[in-house]
């Protein structure tokens, strides 16, 4: 899979823990492939902006669940401030 930074609109590299989680979930992986690079960037920033490791792990789990359910971007989050 291409890194999100290889496409326009993304500024974050894919973190290894999120990559492993997506790679280990075929339904979430299929959804990930179909969201835009900008949306991938939002997911990555949402996960990596967590201050505590337990929050980050929870966001990964919640993110996979939301991707499985067809959600294209993190909900209730103002978006990546790095764009």
C-alpha positions as CSV (number, residue, x, y, z in Angstrom):
1,X,0.0,0.0,0.0
2,X,1.3,3.5,-0.8
3,X,2.1,5.8,2.0
4,X,-0.4,8.7,2.4
5,X,2.4,11.2,1.9
6,X,2.9,9.9,-1.6
7,X,-0.3,11.6,-2.7
8,X,-1.4,15.2,-2.6
9,X,-3.3,16.5,0.4
10,X,-1.5,14.3,3.0
11,X,1.2,15.5,5.4
12,X,1.5,12.6,7.8
13,X,3.5,9.4,7.4
14,X,1.6,6.2,8.3
15,X,2.7,5.1,11.8
16,X,3.7,1.5,12.1
17,X,1.1,0.6,14.7
18,X,-1.8,2.0,12.7
19,X,-0.4,0.3,9.5
20,X,-0.3,-3.1,11.3
21,X,-3.8,-2.7,12.7
22,X,-5.2,-1.9,9.2
23,X,-3.2,-4.6,7.5
24,X,-4.6,-7.1,10.1
25,X,-8.2,-6.2,9.4
26,X,-9.3,-7.0,5.8
27,X,-12.6,-5.1,6.0
28,X,-10.9,-1.9,7.4
29,X,-8.1,-2.3,4.8
30,X,-10.6,-2.4,2.0
31,X,-12.3,0.7,3.3
32,X,-8.9,2.4,3.8
33,X,-8.0,1.9,0.1
34,X,-11.2,3.7,-0.9
35,X,-11.0,6.8,1.2
36,X,-9.2,9.8,-0.2
37,X,-5.6,10.7,0.7
38,X,-6.9,13.7,2.7
39,X,-9.3,11.4,4.7
40,X,-6.4,9.0,5.4
41,X,-4.4,12.0,6.6
42,X,-7.2,12.9,9.0
43,X,-7.3,9.4,10.4
44,X,-3.6,9.3,10.9
45,X,-3.5,12.8,12.6
46,X,-6.5,11.8,14.8
47,X,-4.6,8.7,16.0
48,X,-1.2,10.3,16.4
49,X,-2.5,13.4,18.2
50,X,-3.4,11.4,21.3
51,X,-1.3,12.4,24.2
52,X,-1.5,9.0,26.1
53,X,-0.6,5.6,24.6
54,X,-3.9,4.1,25.9
55,X,-5.8,6.9,24.1
56,X,-3.9,6.2,20.9
57,X,-4.6,2.5,21.1
58,X,-8.3,3.2,21.8
59,X,-8.4,5.5,18.7
60,X,-6.8,2.8,16.6
61,X,-9.5,0.3,17.7
62,X,-12.3,2.8,17.3
63,X,-11.0,3.9,13.9
64,X,-10.9,0.3,12.6
65,X,-14.5,-0.2,13.8
66,X,-15.6,3.0,12.1
67,X,-13.8,2.2,8.9
68,X,-15.5,-1.3,9.0
69,X,-18.8,0.5,9.3
70,X,-18.1,2.7,6.3
71,X,-17.1,6.0,8.0
72,X,-14.7,7.9,5.9
73,X,-13.3,10.4,8.4
74,X,-13.0,10.7,12.2
75,X,-16.2,12.0,13.7
76,X,-16.4,14.9,16.1
77,X,-12.9,16.1,15.5
78,X,-12.0,19.5,14.1
79,X,-9.5,18.0,11.6
80,X,-5.8,18.0,11.0
81,X,-4.3,21.3,12.0
82,X,-1.2,20.5,10.0
83,X,-2.7,21.1,6.5
